[in-house]
Amino acid sequence: MTPKEQFIKHIEFVDKPIKCVEVRFEMYLESEVKYTKATFTSPEGEEDIVEMPYRESKNVKIKSILPQNYTEEDYHDFLESIYVDTSEWLYDRIDEIFGTIWFEDGSWSSAFMIWEGNDGWTHYSVPNLSEDLLLVLPDQKLTTKTETETEKEFL
């Protein structure tokens, strides 16, 4: 799955308004086996033309942001900036992915990569306040008391 496809799938899953995004990734692409003609000359001076197999490969590095207060055009440009056409490549993988999506409600998503083929986005929400914190009035002081056992030392 390409970074753009991962991003869109995650955004549809979270289903919250986006505040801004920063993402950086590196992809490795490799072609099918191709052939080129090569000429070899034997020690006797005879030339032989053979087909040599090879693969093309390339690394794609992308860093892109979607700023706060973005426009529809900014969003479209952002999606295009993280698109990688893999249709002509036999093999593709995301080598590194780092990024954060901030949402309007204060939650966020972080990109993760554990090992090759296991990457994506995880969504985090701001945790709710505990019941203890909700019961504290503004003018109250919060104190914690820890009791330990008293030991006697005999002389």
C-alpha positions, 0 to 999 in steps of 0.5 A, spaced: 500 500 500 502 506 498 503 512 503 497 516 500 493 510 500 495 508 507 493 516 509 486 516 506 484 509 509 486 511 516 483 518 515 477 515 513 477 510 519 478 516 524 473 520 521 475 527 524 476 533 522 484 534 520 488 540 523 494 539 520 499 533 518 507 532 517 509 526 514 516 523 512 517 517 508 522 513 504 520 508 499 524 503 495 522 500 488 524 495 484 523 493 477 521 486 474 528 483 471 529 486 464 535 485 459 540 488 455 545 486 450 552 486 452 558 484 447 564 480 450 570 479 447 574 472 448 581 471 449 582 469 441 578 476 439 571 473 438 566 477 439 559 474 442 553 478 444 549 476 450 543 478 453 544 480 461 539 480 466 538 486 470 533 490 475 532 497 476 531 500 483 530 507 486 529 510 492 524 515 493 524 520 499 518 525 501 517 530 506 510 533 506 506 538 510 499 540 511 499 546 514 494 549 519 488 553 516 489 549 510 485 550 503 482 544 499 487 546 494 492 545 499 489 538 501 489 536 494 496 538 493 498 534 500 495 528 497 499 529 491 505 530 494 505 523 498 503 519 492 508 514 489 506 511 482 508 504 483 504 501 477 511 500 473 514 497 479 514 489 481 516 490 488 515 496 493 516 497 500 516 503 505 523 503 508 521 509 513 515 512 515 515 518 520 509 523 521 503 526 525 496 527 524 493 532 528 486 533 529 481 538 531 479 535 537 486 534 540 487 527 538 492 525 534 495 519 529 502 517 529 506 513 523 509 507 525 514 502 522 516 495 526 519 492 520 518 491 513 511 490 511 508 492 518 507 500 518 501 504 518 498 509 523 495 509 530 490 514 533 491 516 540 485 520 544 487 525 549 485 521 556 479 523 560 481 526 567 480 520 573 474 521 577 479 523 583 481 529 579 474 531 577 472 531 584 477 536 586 475 543 587 479 549 584 481 552 591 482 545 594 489 543 595 491 536 593 495 532 598 498 525 598 500 521 604 504 515 605 504 511 611 510 506 612 511 501 618 515 504 624 521 500 626 524 500 633 531 499 634 533 496 640 540 498 644 
